[in-house]
Amino acid sequence: MPATPIGLCTSCRFQKVIRSGRGSEFSMCTRNKIDPSYPKYPRLPVLRCAGREPRP
């Protein structure tokens, strides 16, 4: 994952790490597909999120 701390996303089941062809990594919130009020690429670090669900 990126050098930037990503906060709560690390342990959320909706987080997906996207890697570009140039080696950059981005934290994508897949909850955005269910509820568009959540940003697809949230500003990091995420310190509060009502939609966070722990990874299984």
PyMOL commands that set and color helices and strands:
alter all, ss='L'
color gray80, all
select helices_A, chain A and resi 8-11+30-33
alter helices_A, ss='H'
color red, helices_A
select strands_A, chain A and resi 15-19+25-29
alter strands_A, ss='S'
color yellow, strands_A
deselect
rebuild
show_as cartoon
